[in-house]
């Protein structure tokens, strides 16, 4: 259908089932997770580091840890590289290569 589509970043992401009231600050409950912007039309995904997104929201004075994931998705103003539309969903997901040992190590880092 579209010949100039860019592929999504390598490796599948495992989504974390969250409700609409979830905020970006909830990433600390899920060690190693990423903020994922997903195109609602074609499914193209782009992962981001939640800590960097929170820092950028603080820098812009437009949010922080309590910012809902849906609000972050609504702020995205660039079109999807796959279908060239502007309908984004926000969520949290684990990278495919994250092991249980990595998760425990990151949980200890957040705790300390």
C-alpha positions as CSV (number, residue, x, y, z in Angstrom):
1,X,0.0,0.0,0.0
2,X,2.6,2.5,1.1
3,X,6.0,2.0,-0.6
4,X,8.0,4.5,1.4
5,X,7.2,3.2,4.9
6,X,10.0,3.2,7.4
7,X,10.1,0.1,9.6
8,X,9.4,0.4,13.3
9,X,12.4,0.2,15.6
10,X,13.9,-3.3,16.0
11,X,12.4,-5.8,18.4
12,X,8.8,-6.2,19.4
13,X,7.6,-4.5,22.5
14,X,5.4,-6.2,25.1
15,X,2.6,-3.7,26.1
16,X,1.7,-3.2,29.7
17,X,-2.1,-3.2,30.2
18,X,-3.0,0.1,31.8
19,X,-6.2,2.1,32.1
20,X,-6.8,5.6,30.9
21,X,-5.9,7.2,34.3
22,X,-2.3,6.0,34.0
23,X,0.4,8.6,34.2
24,X,3.9,8.7,32.9
25,X,5.2,8.5,36.4
26,X,3.9,5.0,36.7
27,X,6.9,3.8,34.8
28,X,8.7,3.3,38.1
29,X,6.3,0.5,38.9
30,X,7.5,-1.4,35.8
31,X,11.3,-1.5,35.9
32,X,12.9,-1.2,32.4
33,X,9.7,-0.2,30.6
34,X,9.6,2.4,27.8
35,X,7.0,5.0,26.9
36,X,5.6,3.9,23.5
37,X,3.8,6.2,21.1
38,X,1.7,4.0,18.7
39,X,-0.1,5.2,15.6
40,X,-3.7,4.3,16.1
41,X,-4.2,4.0,12.3
42,X,-1.4,1.7,11.2
43,X,0.3,0.4,14.5
44,X,3.8,2.0,13.9
45,X,5.5,2.3,17.3
46,X,8.4,4.4,18.7
47,X,9.7,3.8,22.2
48,X,11.1,6.6,24.4
49,X,12.9,6.8,27.7
50,X,10.2,8.0,30.2
51,X,12.8,9.8,32.4
52,X,13.9,11.9,29.4
53,X,10.2,12.7,28.4
54,X,9.5,13.8,32.0
55,X,12.6,16.0,32.0
56,X,11.4,17.6,28.7
57,X,8.0,18.2,30.1
58,X,9.5,20.0,33.1
59,X,11.7,22.0,30.8
60,X,8.7,23.1,28.8
61,X,6.7,23.7,32.0
62,X,3.9,21.7,30.6
63,X,3.8,18.6,32.8
64,X,5.7,16.1,34.8
65,X,5.2,12.7,36.6
66,X,1.4,13.2,36.9
67,X,0.9,13.8,33.1
68,X,-1.5,11.2,31.7
69,X,-0.3,9.0,28.8
70,X,-3.2,10.2,26.6
71,X,-2.2,13.8,27.1
72,X,1.4,13.1,26.0
73,X,0.1,11.4,22.9
74,X,-2.1,14.4,22.1
75,X,0.9,16.7,22.2
76,X,2.7,14.9,19.4
77,X,2.5,17.1,16.3
78,X,4.5,15.1,13.8
79,X,2.7,12.7,11.4
80,X,3.3,8.9,11.5
81,X,6.1,7.8,9.2
82,X,4.0,4.8,8.1
83,X,0.6,6.3,7.2
84,X,1.2,10.1,7.5
85,X,-1.7,10.6,9.9
86,X,-1.8,12.3,13.3
87,X,-3.6,9.9,15.6
88,X,-1.3,8.7,18.4
89,X,-1.8,6.5,21.5
90,X,0.5,6.6,24.5
91,X,1.4,3.6,26.6
92,X,4.1,1.8,28.5
93,X,5.8,-1.4,27.2
94,X,8.7,-3.6,28.0
95,X,11.4,-4.2,25.5
96,X,11.6,-7.8,24.1
97,X,15.1,-8.4,25.4
98,X,14.5,-7.4,29.0
99,X,15.2,-10.4,31.4
100,X,14.1,-11.0,34.9
101,X,17.6,-10.2,36.2
102,X,17.6,-6.8,34.4
103,X,14.2,-6.0,35.9
104,X,15.4,-6.8,39.4
105,X,18.5,-4.7,38.9
106,X,16.5,-1.8,37.7
107,X,14.0,-2.1,40.6
108,X,16.9,-2.0,43.1
109,X,18.2,1.1,41.3
110,X,14.8,2.9,41.6
111,X,14.5,1.9,45.2
112,X,18.0,3.2,46.2
